Amino acid sequence: MLSFLVAALCFSSQRTEAFSSPPTTTASPLSSTALNLFFGDYLPLGIPVLVAKDKWDNSRRTQLKEQILSLASETKRGLTKTDEQAEEMQGLFAQLEKLNPTVNPLTNKFSKVNGDWSLDYTTSDSILGKGGFPRIGPIVQNIDTTTLSAKNSEVVRYGIFDVPRSISVELSPVNGRRTIADFKRFQLGPVGFDAPDSFVGELDITYVDDEVRLSRGDKGNIFVLTRM
């Protein structure tokens, strides 16, 4: 089952002294000293540093996402991963998490977490169907924070029959990025039935942007998803 969900300005002592005593004559609202201070000093020392860091972060995000998705494809969502590939993915995953551009994805009204997401990689053998019935096509998770609900859906091949199945999930956020996932109802083809009360998990959304979402489950599994 898817258990998925100032830069500090350093003023020189000379400039400090320039503001230590009141002027003896009337000055314009924006003196040449102020112009020099705020446009001549502040911008070179402050804004460009922040802009440069933001550009570096974006570049690094793009690089990491490309590496992660390439490895995900190579390992068929993690189904054929080797120990070395699993270790590499864990490292890339952790690096991208540190560059998460979205604060509190579950409670932020500007969050990009809502919508349909395709599972590209996971360490969960049960979700991948390893050793069992193969999954056909995308494994999809829909999240809607406005209704605090989610739905996991997939198509499973049972012999010669491809059967759609899904499970609806009720979300109960613990904080801005972690939520309890209470599995409510299964649908197997035309047949629906309630999930046992014990089917409860947790989902920690550790990274999300326009294209990629990273999540961690309560059983230690990781999930890489891309927006559909």
HUGI-V886248 format. One record per residue. N is the residue number from 1. SS is DSSP state (h for helix, s for strand, l for the rest). PHI is phi in degrees with one decimal (* if undefined). Layout:
N;SS;PHI
N;SS;PHI
This chain:
1;l;*
2;l;-73.2
3;l;-97.6
4;l;-91.1
5;l;*
6;l;*
7;l;-10.7
8;l;-77.3
9;l;-80.6
10;l;-105.5
11;l;-84.1
12;l;-71.1
13;h;-62.1
14;h;-64.0
15;h;-68.6
16;h;-61.4
17;h;-64.1
18;h;-63.4
19;l;-105.6
20;l;-79.2
21;l;-129.1
22;l;-67.9
23;l;-68.9
24;l;-88.2
25;l;-124.7
26;l;-68.3
27;l;-108.5
28;l;-68.4
29;l;-54.6
30;l;-130.7
31;l;-74.0
32;h;-64.2
33;h;-64.6
34;h;-64.6
35;h;-59.0
36;h;-66.6
37;h;-65.5
38;h;-84.7
39;h;-108.1
40;h;-89.4
41;h;-108.9
42;h;-59.2
43;h;-61.3
44;h;-62.2
45;h;-87.0
46;l;-108.0
47;h;-58.1
48;h;-58.6
49;h;-64.2
50;h;-66.0
51;h;-64.1
52;h;-62.6
53;h;-65.1
54;h;-62.4
55;h;-64.1
56;h;-64.7
57;h;-59.6
58;h;-62.4
59;h;-64.5
60;h;-68.2
61;h;-58.1
62;h;-59.3
63;h;-62.9
64;h;-66.2
65;h;-62.5
66;h;-62.6
67;h;-66.6
68;h;-64.0
69;h;-70.2
70;h;-65.1
71;h;-67.5
72;h;-61.7
73;h;-66.3
74;h;-62.1
75;l;-98.1
76;h;54.3
77;h;68.5
78;h;104.5
79;l;-65.8
80;l;-111.9
81;l;-63.0
82;l;-91.3
83;h;-61.6
84;h;-65.5
85;h;-67.9
86;h;-63.5
87;h;-66.5
88;h;-62.4
89;h;-63.4
90;h;-59.4
91;h;-67.2
92;h;-64.0
93;h;-58.0
94;h;-65.0
95;h;-65.7
96;h;-69.1
97;h;-56.3
98;l;-67.9
99;l;-107.0
100;l;-58.3
101;l;-87.6
102;l;-113.5
103;l;-87.2
104;l;48.4
105;l;-61.3
106;l;-83.4
107;l;-118.2
108;l;-75.7
109;l;-67.2
110;l;-97.5
111;l;-63.3
112;l;-103.0
113;l;-76.2
114;l;-69.3
115;s;121.8
116;s;-94.5
117;s;-127.7
118;s;-100.1
119;s;-75.3
120;s;-100.0
121;s;-161.4
122;s;-155.2
123;l;-94.7
124;l;-83.1
125;h;-65.1
126;h;-67.7
127;h;-67.9
128;h;-76.0
129;l;74.9
130;l;-63.0
131;l;80.2
132;l;-130.9
133;l;-77.6
134;l;-71.4
135;s;-89.1
136;s;-110.7
137;s;78.8
138;s;-71.6
139;s;-101.9
140;s;-115.2
141;s;-125.5
142;s;-106.5
143;s;-123.6
144;s;-134.7
145;l;-74.6
146;l;-72.0
147;l;-110.7
148;l;50.7
149;s;-138.3
150;s;-147.2
151;s;-145.4
152;s;-105.2
153;s;-141.9
154;s;-163.3
155;s;-120.0
156;s;-115.7
157;s;-93.9
158;s;-104.4
159;l;67.6
160;l;-101.2
161;s;-108.6
162;s;-98.0
163;s;-116.1
164;s;-74.1
165;s;-146.1
166;s;-153.8
167;s;-144.0
168;s;-90.8
169;s;-132.7
170;s;-100.7
171;s;-100.4
172;s;-130.4
173;s;-56.5
174;l;-91.3
175;l;-152.4
176;l;-69.3
177;l;-132.0
178;s;-114.0
179;s;-138.5
180;s;-79.6
181;s;-112.2
182;s;-101.1
183;s;-70.6
184;s;-107.4
185;s;-148.3
186;s;-93.4
187;s;-133.1
188;s;-120.0
189;l;59.8
190;l;-84.6
191;s;-100.6
192;s;-119.5
193;s;-156.3
194;s;-71.7
195;l;-79.2
196;l;-59.1
197;l;-61.0
198;l;-77.7
199;l;-81.4
200;s;-133.8
201;s;-137.2
202;s;-135.9
203;s;-134.9
204;s;-114.2
205;s;-87.9
206;s;-100.4
207;s;-160.2
208;s;-157.0
209;l;-140.9
210;l;-65.4
211;l;-117.2
212;s;-128.5
213;s;-130.1
214;s;-113.8
215;s;-140.4
216;s;-124.1
217;s;-96.3
218;l;-74.0
219;l;-100.5
220;l;89.4
221;l;-80.2
222;s;-113.5
223;s;-136.8
224;s;-113.6
225;s;-128.7
226;s;-121.1
227;s;-67.7
228;l;-92.5
